[in-house]
């Protein structure tokens, strides 16, 4: 799976820092509705196979993928970690 990010390197969560707005140095956090647009996921064929095994129905697989793509970045990262764990166990 490929993860595309619209973050600049210095705005990532490095060294325990929180995400701040890139415009100026206001020190304000990026609200969740703005963070949603900062990350997108492209599923690979192996990811689709795992989702099909987990959900057992193609309609549910596509719905789950859509939910993951529209979720906040924190939820997307969690879902991707779970998929990677499933790959390792196989």
C-alpha positions as CSV (number, residue, x, y, z in Angstrom):
1,X,0.0,0.0,0.0
2,X,1.2,3.5,-0.8
3,X,0.6,6.4,1.5
4,X,0.6,9.9,0.0
5,X,1.1,12.8,2.4
6,X,0.6,16.5,1.8
7,X,2.7,17.3,4.9
8,X,5.9,19.2,4.7
9,X,8.7,17.3,6.5
10,X,8.9,19.9,9.4
11,X,5.1,19.6,10.1
12,X,5.2,15.9,10.8
13,X,5.0,14.6,14.3
14,X,8.7,14.5,15.1
15,X,10.2,14.6,18.5
16,X,6.9,14.7,20.2
17,X,5.8,17.9,18.5
18,X,2.2,18.4,17.5
19,X,1.1,19.3,14.0
20,X,1.0,23.0,13.6
21,X,-0.3,25.1,10.7
22,X,2.3,25.7,8.0
23,X,1.3,29.3,7.3
24,X,3.2,31.5,9.7
25,X,4.2,30.5,13.2
26,X,0.9,31.0,14.9
27,X,1.4,27.8,17.0
28,X,-2.2,26.7,16.3
29,X,-3.0,23.0,15.9
30,X,-4.5,21.8,12.6
31,X,-8.1,20.9,13.3
32,X,-9.3,17.3,12.4
33,X,-11.4,18.4,9.4
34,X,-8.2,19.9,7.9
35,X,-6.0,17.0,8.7
36,X,-8.2,14.6,6.8
37,X,-7.0,16.1,3.5
38,X,-3.3,15.7,4.4
39,X,-3.1,12.0,3.8
40,X,-4.4,9.5,1.2
41,X,-4.0,5.8,0.8
42,X,-3.6,3.7,-2.4
43,X,-4.3,0.0,-1.7
44,X,-2.2,-2.6,-3.5
45,X,-3.5,-6.0,-4.8
46,X,-2.2,-7.8,-1.6
47,X,-4.2,-5.3,0.5
48,X,-7.4,-6.1,-1.4
49,X,-6.8,-9.8,-0.9
50,X,-6.5,-9.3,2.9
51,X,-9.6,-7.1,3.0
52,X,-11.5,-9.8,1.1
53,X,-10.4,-12.5,3.5
54,X,-11.4,-10.3,6.5
55,X,-14.8,-9.1,5.2
56,X,-15.7,-12.0,2.9
57,X,-17.9,-9.8,0.7
58,X,-16.8,-7.4,-2.1
59,X,-19.4,-4.8,-1.3
60,X,-18.2,-4.7,2.3
61,X,-14.5,-4.5,1.2
62,X,-15.2,-1.5,-1.0
63,X,-17.2,0.2,1.8
64,X,-14.4,-0.5,4.3
65,X,-11.8,0.9,1.9
66,X,-13.9,4.0,1.4
67,X,-14.3,4.5,5.1
68,X,-10.5,4.1,5.6
69,X,-9.8,6.7,2.9
70,X,-12.3,9.2,4.4
71,X,-11.2,8.7,8.0
72,X,-8.9,11.1,9.9
73,X,-5.1,10.3,9.5
74,X,-4.9,8.7,12.9
75,X,-7.6,6.1,12.0
76,X,-6.0,5.6,8.6
77,X,-2.6,4.8,10.2
78,X,-4.2,2.5,12.7
79,X,-6.0,0.6,9.9
80,X,-2.8,0.3,7.9
81,X,-1.0,-1.0,10.9
82,X,-3.6,-3.7,11.4
83,X,-3.4,-4.7,7.7
84,X,0.4,-4.9,8.0
85,X,0.1,-7.1,11.2
86,X,-2.3,-9.4,9.3
87,X,0.2,-9.7,6.4
88,X,3.0,-10.6,8.9
89,X,0.9,-13.3,10.6
90,X,0.1,-15.0,7.2
